[in-house]
């Protein structure tokens, strides 16, 4: 029902207790192994999609019981790590390589300016540039991927603040 009412934030997974029943309380749901891995950022999905949000929601069965962790998946971005051409690995998608390290990005109003690199095959040369990102889902996924792969120890505070305070919305 939630997915029909909220097409832009679909719940793709719901976890319950081992016996198949919903948790008796929100506290018990938050003590579960699945919830703890979501909080730690180590939860892995079958198709390596990023998790934009998660939480405890009431069970559709009613009765005050709670189903755990409606894991809301983002649009699928096929990121990969590129280590060969750079001093530090870059997060790559298509032909663009993003450098997500401290000092490689700045917030400019409603845009995140981030250093990037690309290879121009007809000139056989690498170029560096600045990309101005506004798609919040993409930015979340980019930094989440870097965090999950160990490139950064945490999502930088200024990026979190930018995402939280953004007034730019992109519909899926």
BELNOR-V823119 format. One record per residue. N is the residue number from 1. RES is the residue in three letters. PHI is phi in whole degrees, 0 to 359 (NA if undefined). PSI is psi as a letter, one per 30 degrees, with the letter a starting at -180 (* if undefined). NEAR is the number of other ideal C-beta (glycine too) atoms within 10 Angstrom. Layout:
n = <N & N>
res = <RES & RES>
phi = <PHI & PHI>
psi = <PSI & PSI>
near = <NEAR & NEAR>
//
This chain:
n = <1 & 2 & 3 & 4 & 5 & 6 & 7 & 8 & 9 & 10 & 11 & 12 & 13 & 14 & 15 & 16 & 17 & 18 & 19 & 20 & 21 & 22 & 23 & 24 & 25 & 26 & 27 & 28 & 29 & 30 & 31 & 32 & 33 & 34 & 35 & 36 & 37 & 38 & 39 & 40 & 41 & 42 & 43 & 44 & 45 & 46 & 47 & 48 & 49 & 50 & 51 & 52 & 53 & 54 & 55 & 56 & 57 & 58 & 59 & 60 & 61 & 62 & 63 & 64 & 65 & 66 & 67 & 68 & 69 & 70 & 71 & 72 & 73 & 74 & 75 & 76 & 77 & 78 & 79 & 80 & 81 & 82 & 83 & 84 & 85 & 86 & 87 & 88 & 89 & 90 & 91 & 92 & 93 & 94 & 95 & 96 & 97 & 98 & 99 & 100 & 101 & 102 & 103 & 104 & 105 & 106 & 107 & 108 & 109 & 110 & 111 & 112 & 113 & 114 & 115 & 116 & 117 & 118 & 119 & 120 & 121 & 122 & 123 & 124 & 125 & 126 & 127 & 128 & 129 & 130 & 131 & 132 & 133 & 134 & 135 & 136 & 137 & 138 & 139 & 140 & 141 & 142 & 143 & 144 & 145 & 146 & 147 & 148 & 149 & 150 & 151 & 152 & 153 & 154 & 155 & 156 & 157 & 158 & 159 & 160 & 161 & 162 & 163 & 164 & 165 & 166 & 167 & 168 & 169 & 170 & 171 & 172>
res = <UNK & UNK & UNK & UNK & UNK & UNK & UNK & UNK & UNK & UNK & UNK & UNK & UNK & UNK & UNK & UNK & UNK & UNK & UNK & UNK & UNK & UNK & UNK & UNK & UNK & UNK & UNK & UNK & UNK & UNK & UNK & UNK & UNK & UNK & UNK & UNK & UNK & UNK & UNK & UNK & UNK & UNK & UNK & UNK & UNK & UNK & UNK & UNK & UNK & UNK & UNK & UNK & UNK & UNK & UNK & UNK & UNK & UNK & UNK & UNK & UNK & UNK & UNK & UNK & UNK & UNK & UNK & UNK & UNK & UNK & UNK & UNK & UNK & UNK & UNK & UNK & UNK & UNK & UNK & UNK & UNK & UNK & UNK & UNK & UNK & UNK & UNK & UNK & UNK & UNK & UNK & UNK & UNK & UNK & UNK & UNK & UNK & UNK & UNK & UNK & UNK & UNK & UNK & UNK & UNK & UNK & UNK & UNK & UNK & UNK & UNK & UNK & UNK & UNK & UNK & UNK & UNK & UNK & UNK & UNK & UNK & UNK & UNK & UNK & UNK & UNK & UNK & UNK & UNK & UNK & UNK & UNK & UNK & UNK & UNK & UNK & UNK & UNK & UNK & UNK & UNK & UNK & UNK & UNK & UNK & UNK & UNK & UNK & UNK & UNK & UNK & UNK & UNK & UNK & UNK & UNK & UNK & UNK & UNK & UNK & UNK & UNK & UNK & UNK & UNK & UNK & UNK & UNK & UNK & UNK & UNK & UNK>
phi = <NA & 302 & 294 & 289 & 279 & 230 & 294 & 268 & 219 & 284 & 272 & 254 & 217 & 230 & 257 & 228 & 293 & 301 & 273 & 90 & 268 & 290 & 290 & 285 & 210 & 296 & 299 & 294 & 295 & 287 & 271 & 287 & 297 & 299 & 294 & 297 & 289 & 295 & 296 & 286 & 80 & 253 & 291 & 244 & 270 & 298 & 254 & 58 & 279 & 280 & 256 & 281 & 202 & 203 & 175 & 252 & 230 & 298 & 291 & 295 & 282 & 80 & 76 & 76 & 278 & 242 & 269 & 268 & 52 & 295 & 280 & 268 & 271 & 277 & 304 & 277 & 244 & 266 & 281 & 211 & 265 & 242 & 250 & 295 & 258 & 230 & 296 & 243 & 303 & 245 & 269 & 243 & 215 & 55 & 255 & 256 & 242 & 262 & 256 & 258 & 277 & 306 & 89 & 258 & 212 & 213 & 268 & 235 & 63 & 260 & 229 & 254 & 273 & 224 & 290 & 217 & 226 & 208 & 253 & 257 & 292 & 292 & 258 & 54 & 214 & 271 & 233 & 250 & 206 & 244 & 254 & 255 & 262 & 234 & 284 & 299 & 299 & 294 & 297 & 301 & 295 & 300 & 285 & 297 & 299 & 300 & 293 & 298 & 272 & 84 & 287 & 232 & 280 & 199 & 287 & 303 & 302 & 293 & 289 & 301 & 295 & 300 & 297 & 294 & 265 & 295 & 253 & 266 & 240 & 242 & 271 & 267>
psi = <e & e & e & e & f & i & f & f & i & k & k & f & k & k & k & l & l & f & g & f & l & l & k & f & l & e & e & e & e & f & f & l & e & e & e & e & e & e & e & f & g & g & k & k & l & e & g & h & l & l & j & e & l & l & a & k & l & k & k & f & f & a & g & g & l & k & k & k & i & j & j & j & k & l & k & k & k & i & l & l & k & j & f & e & g & l & e & k & k & l & k & k & k & b & g & k & j & k & j & g & l & k & f & g & l & l & k & j & c & g & k & j & k & k & k & l & l & l & k & j & e & f & f & h & k & k & k & k & l & k & k & j & k & f & j & e & e & e & e & e & e & e & e & e & e & e & e & e & f & g & e & k & f & l & k & k & e & e & e & e & e & e & e & e & g & k & g & k & k & k & k & *>
near = <7 & 13 & 12 & 7 & 7 & 12 & 9 & 11 & 15 & 14 & 19 & 14 & 17 & 16 & 19 & 18 & 15 & 6 & 5 & 6 & 12 & 24 & 21 & 13 & 13 & 14 & 10 & 15 & 24 & 17 & 12 & 18 & 9 & 17 & 20 & 12 & 13 & 21 & 12 & 8 & 12 & 9 & 18 & 10 & 12 & 7 & 8 & 12 & 17 & 20 & 21 & 17 & 14 & 20 & 16 & 21 & 17 & 13 & 18 & 11 & 10 & 8 & 8 & 10 & 17 & 20 & 20 & 26 & 26 & 20 & 21 & 19 & 19 & 18 & 14 & 11 & 19 & 10 & 21 & 12 & 15 & 14 & 10 & 7 & 12 & 13 & 8 & 10 & 20 & 24 & 24 & 21 & 15 & 9 & 10 & 14 & 22 & 25 & 21 & 24 & 17 & 8 & 7 & 15 & 25 & 13 & 14 & 11 & 11 & 12 & 16 & 24 & 15 & 22 & 18 & 21 & 19 & 16 & 13 & 10 & 8 & 5 & 8 & 7 & 9 & 12 & 10 & 10 & 10 & 12 & 16 & 11 & 17 & 14 & 16 & 19 & 18 & 19 & 23 & 20 & 23 & 24 & 25 & 18 & 23 & 21 & 16 & 17 & 13 & 9 & 17 & 17 & 7 & 10 & 18 & 16 & 8 & 13 & 20 & 13 & 11 & 22 & 16 & 8 & 9 & 17 & 7 & 13 & 10 & 12 & 6 & 9>
//
